[in-house]
């Protein structure tokens, strides 16, 4: 009962529109005053939470993403994908998903992926006969891959919160991310073959065209391979990989594409600082809130409840995924991670749930939050790009909600989809 009242209280405060970090900090501080009569421990908790080497990865990955976005590589990525798939049913849709998949491994952001790829892909799809609803839904869903395919900001925050291996989380996201992309591609091809037979198709690319297209985007593709391959082989930690990726992004943008100026580097650094500062403030507020929960023995009470009800691993996961799905309709992904994870971590440990496996299920669910109204950020991103009413965008994204739930169920049933690759890391 106590945990329910606490969650209702903090959610009610967040729904008033105050910034997330303010809501968590104010609520946590108020509870500390009520339970302890002083705030002395809050500063120590905040310093301990932010004084972590792993957090350096967040500004570095953000800087790498902004540098690559300002290098304007997305046109080459999209053109390469379309050249290779234009002869297939739904070739433009396939190209859009492939471009989203590769760009997700650069940006680490769902909104950035939907915004950047959507600005290029949506006009093309409409020109080739896609209905607005189909084009909007495809880009909104493809954009969600941004936080499942590494690098991923939410994965870093989850790893810091649970002390799970961030490199392991990154590797665990690859197979589910590719599976999700494959499901989206299959849906696009099926819809083009049966529901949209009027769509224009072009002849298969010649070998020369394919080689030229791949060569144009080779450096853009090499960046995620370099970063993730280095972590997989044990050459880099996650933080070192972020630093190496940032340097490679500067080299690619400045000396290979030659589209990156000093002003772009400065703007990328400022944007990375803004994103990182926002995340660190939220993390500080969540640390205070989590400290209050620990002082009130809330995690222990949850463990006792789980033991008493004998809900089991499957029942626990189903309940948590349903709760997070509901929260995702109203709250932003980072706040969901930082509000729920410290509360349930002891219960996960008691049930023997692998934190990396749960982290991937959590991130897939947070992907769903990006395309479910009323506050799905990718839906608003598509609206900003196109100026379309929200109705067609929501209807276009609806089939992909079911597809993503199906993929989440597969990962829940067969954990090795997520855990096999991390198990082979050095």
C-alpha positions as CSV (number, residue, x, y, z in Angstrom):
1,X,0.0,0.0,0.0
2,X,2.9,2.4,0.9
3,X,4.6,1.9,-2.5
4,X,1.3,2.5,-4.3
5,X,0.8,5.8,-2.5
6,X,4.4,6.9,-3.1
7,X,4.2,6.1,-6.9
8,X,0.8,7.8,-7.1
9,X,2.3,10.9,-5.4
10,X,5.3,11.2,-7.6
11,X,3.3,10.5,-10.8
12,X,0.8,13.1,-9.8
13,X,3.6,15.6,-9.3
14,X,5.1,14.8,-12.7
15,X,1.7,15.1,-14.4
16,X,1.5,18.8,-13.2
17,X,4.1,19.6,-15.8
18,X,7.1,20.2,-13.6
19,X,10.5,19.0,-15.1
20,X,11.2,15.4,-14.2
21,X,14.3,16.2,-12.2
22,X,12.4,18.8,-10.2
23,X,9.6,16.4,-9.4
24,X,11.8,13.6,-8.3
25,X,14.1,15.8,-6.2
26,X,11.2,17.8,-4.5
27,X,9.2,14.6,-3.8
28,X,12.3,12.7,-2.5
29,X,13.4,15.7,-0.3
30,X,9.9,16.1,1.1
31,X,9.8,12.4,2.0
32,X,13.3,12.7,3.6
33,X,12.1,15.6,5.8
34,X,9.0,13.6,6.8
35,X,10.9,10.4,7.6
36,X,14.2,11.7,8.9
37,X,13.6,15.3,9.7
38,X,16.7,16.5,7.7
39,X,18.2,16.5,4.2
40,X,21.8,15.9,5.1
41,X,22.1,12.5,3.4
42,X,20.7,13.8,0.1
43,X,23.9,15.6,-1.0
44,X,26.0,12.5,-0.3
45,X,23.6,10.3,-2.3
46,X,23.6,12.7,-5.3
47,X,27.4,12.9,-5.3
48,X,27.8,9.1,-5.0
49,X,25.4,8.6,-7.9
50,X,27.0,11.1,-10.3
51,X,30.6,10.3,-9.3
52,X,30.8,7.3,-11.7
53,X,33.3,6.7,-14.5
54,X,30.6,5.0,-16.6
55,X,28.6,8.2,-16.9
56,X,31.3,9.7,-19.0
57,X,30.0,7.5,-21.9
58,X,26.8,9.6,-22.1
59,X,28.3,12.9,-23.3
60,X,30.7,11.1,-25.5
61,X,28.0,9.1,-27.3
62,X,25.8,12.2,-27.5
63,X,28.7,14.1,-29.1
64,X,29.4,11.3,-31.6
65,X,25.8,11.2,-32.6
66,X,25.5,15.0,-33.1
67,X,28.8,15.1,-35.1
68,X,27.5,12.4,-37.5
69,X,24.1,14.1,-37.9
70,X,25.8,17.4,-38.7
71,X,28.0,15.6,-41.2
72,X,24.9,14.9,-43.3
73,X,25.6,11.3,-44.0
74,X,22.0,10.2,-43.9
75,X,21.4,10.9,-47.6
76,X,24.1,8.5,-48.6
77,X,22.8,5.9,-46.1
78,X,19.3,6.1,-47.5
79,X,20.3,6.1,-51.1
80,X,22.5,3.1,-50.6
81,X,19.7,1.2,-48.9
82,X,17.3,2.1,-51.7
83,X,19.7,1.2,-54.4
84,X,20.1,-2.3,-53.0
85,X,16.3,-2.9,-52.3
86,X,14.5,-1.0,-55.0
87,X,13.5,-4.1,-57.0
88,X,11.8,-5.7,-54.0
89,X,8.1,-5.3,-53.1
90,X,8.0,-2.3,-50.8
91,X,11.6,-1.4,-51.7
92,X,11.3,2.1,-50.3
93,X,9.9,0.8,-47.0
94,X,12.7,-1.7,-46.7
95,X,15.2,1.0,-47.5
96,X,13.7,3.2,-44.8
97,X,13.9,0.5,-42.1
98,X,17.5,-0.4,-43.2
99,X,18.5,3.3,-43.0
100,X,16.8,3.6,-39.5
101,X,18.7,0.5,-38.4
102,X,22.1,1.8,-39.4
103,X,21.4,5.3,-38.2
104,X,20.1,3.9,-34.8
105,X,23.6,2.5,-34.3
106,X,25.0,6.0,-34.7
107,X,22.5,8.3,-33.0
108,X,21.3,6.2,-30.0
109,X,18.0,8.2,-30.1
110,X,14.6,7.2,-31.3
111,X,13.5,10.8,-31.9
112,X,16.7,11.7,-33.8
113,X,16.3,8.6,-36.0
114,X,12.7,9.3,-36.8
115,X,13.4,13.0,-37.4
116,X,16.5,12.5,-39.6
117,X,15.4,9.5,-41.7
118,X,11.8,10.8,-41.9
119,X,12.8,14.1,-43.4
120,X,14.4,12.2,-46.3
121,X,12.2,9.1,-46.5
122,X,8.6,10.4,-46.2
123,X,8.6,12.7,-49.2
124,X,10.1,9.8,-51.3
125,X,7.5,7.3,-50.2
126,X,4.6,9.7,-50.9
127,X,6.1,10.4,-54.3
128,X,6.2,6.6,-55.1
129,X,2.6,6.0,-54.1
130,X,2.6,5.1,-50.4
131,X,-0.4,6.4,-48.5
132,X,0.4,9.0,-45.9
133,X,-0.7,6.7,-43.2
134,X,1.7,3.9,-44.3
135,X,4.6,6.2,-44.7
136,X,4.1,7.9,-41.3
137,X,3.7,4.6,-39.5
138,X,6.8,3.1,-41.1
139,X,9.1,5.9,-40.1
140,X,7.6,6.2,-36.6
141,X,8.2,2.5,-36.0
142,X,11.6,2.5,-37.6
143,X,12.7,5.4,-35.4
144,X,12.1,3.3,-32.3
145,X,15.1,1.2,-33.2
146,X,17.2,4.1,-32.0
147,X,17.2,3.0,-28.4
148,X,17.3,-0.8,-28.9
149,X,20.2,-1.0,-31.3
150,X,23.3,0.3,-29.5
151,X,24.7,2.7,-28.5
152,X,21.6,3.6,-26.4
153,X,21.2,6.3,-23.8
154,X,18.5,4.5,-21.9
155,X,20.7,1.4,-21.7
156,X,23.5,3.4,-20.2
157,X,21.2,4.8,-17.5
158,X,19.7,1.4,-16.8
159,X,23.2,-0.1,-16.6
160,X,24.3,2.6,-14.1
161,X,21.1,2.1,-12.0
162,X,21.5,-1.7,-11.8
163,X,25.3,-2.0,-12.1
164,X,24.7,-4.3,-15.1
165,X,27.5,-4.4,-17.8
166,X,26.8,-1.6,-20.3
167,X,28.9,-3.5,-22.9
168,X,26.7,-6.6,-22.2
169,X,23.6,-4.5,-22.6
170,X,24.8,-3.1,-25.9
171,X,25.6,-6.6,-27.2
172,X,22.2,-7.9,-25.9
173,X,20.3,-5.2,-27.9
174,X,21.8,-6.2,-31.3
175,X,19.9,-9.5,-32.0
176,X,16.5,-8.2,-30.7
177,X,17.1,-5.0,-32.7
178,X,17.9,-6.9,-35.9
179,X,14.9,-9.2,-35.2
180,X,12.6,-6.1,-34.8
181,X,14.0,-4.6,-38.0
182,X,13.4,-7.9,-39.9
183,X,9.8,-8.1,-38.7
184,X,9.2,-4.5,-39.8
185,X,10.7,-5.3,-43.2
186,X,8.6,-8.5,-43.6
187,X,5.5,-6.4,-42.8
188,X,6.5,-3.8,-45.3
189,X,7.0,-6.4,-48.0
190,X,3.8,-8.1,-47.2
191,X,1.8,-4.9,-47.3
192,X,3.4,-3.9,-50.6
193,X,2.7,-7.3,-52.2
194,X,-0.9,-7.7,-51.0
195,X,-2.4,-4.3,-49.9
196,X,-0.4,-1.8,-52.0
197,X,0.2,-3.5,-55.4
198,X,0.1,-0.2,-57.2
199,X,3.4,0.9,-55.7
200,X,6.1,1.7,-58.2
201,X,9.1,-0.6,-58.5
202,X,12.4,0.0,-60.2
203,X,14.7,-2.5,-61.9
204,X,17.4,-4.3,-59.9
205,X,20.6,-2.3,-59.4
206,X,23.5,-3.4,-61.5
207,X,26.7,-4.6,-59.7
208,X,28.4,-1.3,-60.5
209,X,25.5,0.7,-59.1
210,X,25.5,-1.4,-55.9
211,X,29.3,-1.1,-55.5
212,X,29.3,2.7,-56.0
213,X,26.4,3.1,-53.5
214,X,28.0,0.9,-50.8
215,X,31.3,2.8,-51.2
216,X,29.6,6.1,-50.7
217,X,28.2,5.0,-47.3
218,X,31.1,2.7,-46.2
219,X,32.5,5.1,-43.7
220,X,29.1,5.8,-42.1
221,X,28.5,2.0,-41.8
222,X,32.0,1.5,-40.4
223,X,31.4,3.7,-37.4
224,X,29.0,1.4,-35.5
225,X,31.0,-1.6,-36.6
226,X,34.1,-0.1,-35.1
227,X,32.4,0.9,-31.8
228,X,30.5,-2.3,-31.2
229,X,33.2,-4.6,-32.6
230,X,35.7,-3.0,-30.3
231,X,33.5,-3.7,-27.3
232,X,32.6,-7.2,-28.4
233,X,36.3,-8.1,-28.8
234,X,37.2,-6.7,-25.5
235,X,39.4,-3.9,-27.0
236,X,37.2,-1.1,-25.5
237,X,35.1,-0.7,-22.4
238,X,31.8,1.2,-23.1
239,X,33.3,4.5,-22.1
240,X,36.5,4.0,-24.1
241,X,34.3,2.9,-27.1
242,X,32.4,6.2,-26.8
243,X,35.6,8.2,-26.9
244,X,37.0,6.2,-29.8
245,X,33.7,6.6,-31.7
246,X,33.7,10.4,-31.1
247,X,37.2,10.7,-32.6
248,X,36.3,8.5,-35.6
249,X,33.1,10.6,-36.1
250,X,35.3,13.8,-36.2
251,X,37.6,12.2,-38.7
252,X,34.8,11.0,-41.0
253,X,32.9,14.2,-40.9
254,X,35.9,16.6,-41.1
255,X,38.3,14.8,-43.5
256,X,36.3,12.2,-45.5
257,X,32.9,13.8,-46.0
258,X,34.4,17.3,-45.5
259,X,31.0,18.6,-44.4
260,X,31.9,19.3,-40.8
261,X,33.3,22.7,-39.9
262,X,34.6,24.0,-36.6
263,X,31.3,25.7,-35.9
264,X,29.6,22.3,-36.4
265,X,32.0,20.7,-33.9
266,X,31.2,23.5,-31.4
267,X,27.5,23.2,-31.8
268,X,27.7,19.4,-31.5
269,X,29.6,19.8,-28.2
270,X,27.0,22.3,-26.9
271,X,24.1,19.9,-27.8
272,X,25.9,17.0,-26.1
273,X,26.4,19.1,-23.0
274,X,22.7,20.0,-22.9
275,X,21.5,16.4,-23.3
276,X,24.0,15.2,-20.7
277,X,23.2,17.9,-18.2
278,X,19.5,17.1,-18.5
279,X,20.1,13.4,-17.9
280,X,22.5,14.0,-15.0
281,X,19.9,16.2,-13.3
282,X,17.2,13.6,-13.7
283,X,19.7,10.9,-12.4
284,X,20.4,13.1,-9.3
285,X,16.6,13.5,-8.6
286,X,16.1,9.7,-9.1
287,X,19.0,9.1,-6.6
288,X,17.2,11.0,-3.9
289,X,13.9,9.3,-4.7
290,X,15.6,5.9,-4.6
291,X,17.3,6.7,-1.3
292,X,13.9,7.5,0.2
293,X,12.5,4.2,-1.0
294,X,15.5,2.3,0.6
295,X,15.1,4.2,3.9
296,X,11.4,3.2,4.0
297,X,12.3,-0.4,3.2
298,X,10.0,-0.4,0.1
299,X,12.2,-2.8,-1.9
300,X,12.3,-5.3,0.9
301,X,8.5,-5.1,1.1
302,X,8.2,-5.8,-2.6
303,X,10.4,-8.9,-2.2
304,X,8.3,-10.1,0.7
305,X,5.1,-9.6,-1.4
306,X,6.7,-11.5,-4.3
307,X,7.6,-14.4,-2.0
308,X,4.2,-14.4,-0.4
309,X,2.2,-14.4,-3.7
310,X,4.6,-16.9,-5.4
311,X,4.0,-15.1,-8.6
312,X,7.1,-16.6,-10.3
313,X,9.4,-15.2,-13.0
314,X,6.9,-15.2,-15.8
315,X,4.1,-13.6,-13.8
316,X,6.5,-11.0,-12.5
317,X,7.7,-10.0,-15.9
318,X,4.2,-9.9,-17.4
319,X,3.0,-7.6,-14.5
320,X,6.0,-5.3,-14.9
321,X,5.8,-5.1,-18.7
322,X,2.0,-4.3,-18.4
323,X,2.8,-1.6,-15.9
324,X,5.6,-0.1,-17.9
325,X,3.4,-0.1,-21.0
326,X,0.8,1.9,-19.2
327,X,3.4,4.3,-17.8
328,X,4.9,4.7,-21.2
329,X,1.6,6.3,-22.5
330,X,2.2,9.2,-20.1
331,X,5.8,9.4,-19.0
332,X,9.2,9.8,-20.8
333,X,11.5,6.8,-21.0
334,X,14.2,8.0,-18.7
335,X,11.8,8.7,-15.8
336,X,10.3,5.3,-16.2
337,X,13.7,3.6,-15.9
338,X,14.7,5.7,-12.9
339,X,11.4,5.4,-11.0
340,X,10.7,1.7,-11.5
341,X,14.1,0.0,-11.6
342,X,15.5,0.8,-8.1
343,X,12.1,-0.4,-6.6
344,X,12.0,-3.8,-8.3
345,X,15.7,-4.6,-8.4
346,X,15.7,-6.6,-5.2
347,X,12.7,-8.6,-6.4
348,X,14.5,-9.3,-9.6
349,X,17.6,-10.5,-7.7
350,X,15.4,-12.8,-5.5
351,X,13.7,-14.3,-8.5
352,X,17.0,-14.8,-10.3
353,X,16.1,-12.6,-13.3
354,X,19.1,-11.7,-15.4
355,X,19.3,-7.9,-15.3
356,X,20.6,-7.8,-18.9
357,X,17.6,-9.8,-20.1
358,X,15.2,-7.6,-18.2
359,X,16.9,-4.5,-19.5
360,X,16.3,-5.5,-23.1
361,X,12.6,-6.3,-22.3
362,X,12.4,-2.9,-20.7
363,X,13.9,-1.1,-23.6
364,X,11.6,-2.8,-26.1
365,X,8.7,-1.6,-23.9
366,X,10.1,1.9,-23.9
367,X,10.2,1.7,-27.7
368,X,6.5,1.0,-27.6
369,X,6.1,4.2,-25.6
370,X,7.5,6.2,-28.5
371,X,4.6,5.3,-30.7
372,X,1.7,5.0,-28.3
373,X,-0.5,8.0,-27.7
374,X,-1.1,10.4,-25.9
375,X,2.6,11.3,-25.5
376,X,4.5,9.1,-28.0
377,X,7.4,11.3,-29.0
378,X,7.9,9.7,-32.4
379,X,4.3,10.5,-33.3
380,X,4.9,14.2,-32.5
381,X,8.2,14.0,-34.4
382,X,6.3,12.8,-37.6
383,X,3.7,15.5,-37.0
384,X,6.5,18.1,-36.8
385,X,8.0,16.9,-40.1
386,X,4.8,16.6,-42.1
387,X,2.3,19.0,-40.5
388,X,-0.2,16.1,-40.7
389,X,-3.1,15.7,-38.2
390,X,-2.3,13.2,-35.5
391,X,-5.0,10.7,-36.5
392,X,-3.3,9.3,-39.7
393,X,0.0,9.0,-37.8
394,X,-1.5,7.1,-34.9
395,X,-3.4,4.7,-37.3
396,X,-0.2,4.2,-39.3
397,X,1.8,3.2,-36.2
398,X,-0.9,1.0,-34.8
399,X,0.1,-2.3,-36.6
400,X,3.7,-1.8,-35.4
401,X,2.6,-1.7,-31.8
402,X,1.3,-5.3,-32.2
403,X,4.5,-6.3,-34.0
404,X,6.7,-4.9,-31.2
405,X,4.6,-6.7,-28.6
406,X,5.1,-9.9,-30.5
407,X,8.9,-9.4,-30.5
408,X,8.9,-8.6,-26.8
409,X,7.0,-11.8,-26.2
410,X,9.6,-13.8,-28.2
411,X,12.5,-12.3,-26.2
412,X,10.6,-13.1,-23.0
413,X,10.0,-16.8,-24.1
414,X,13.5,-17.3,-25.5
415,X,15.9,-15.2,-23.4
416,X,18.9,-16.4,-25.5
417,X,17.8,-14.0,-28.3
418,X,19.2,-11.3,-26.0
419,X,21.7,-13.2,-24.0
420,X,23.5,-15.3,-26.6
421,X,25.7,-12.6,-28.0
422,X,26.8,-11.1,-24.6
423,X,27.7,-14.7,-23.5
424,X,30.3,-14.9,-26.3
425,X,32.0,-11.6,-25.5
426,X,35.6,-11.4,-24.4
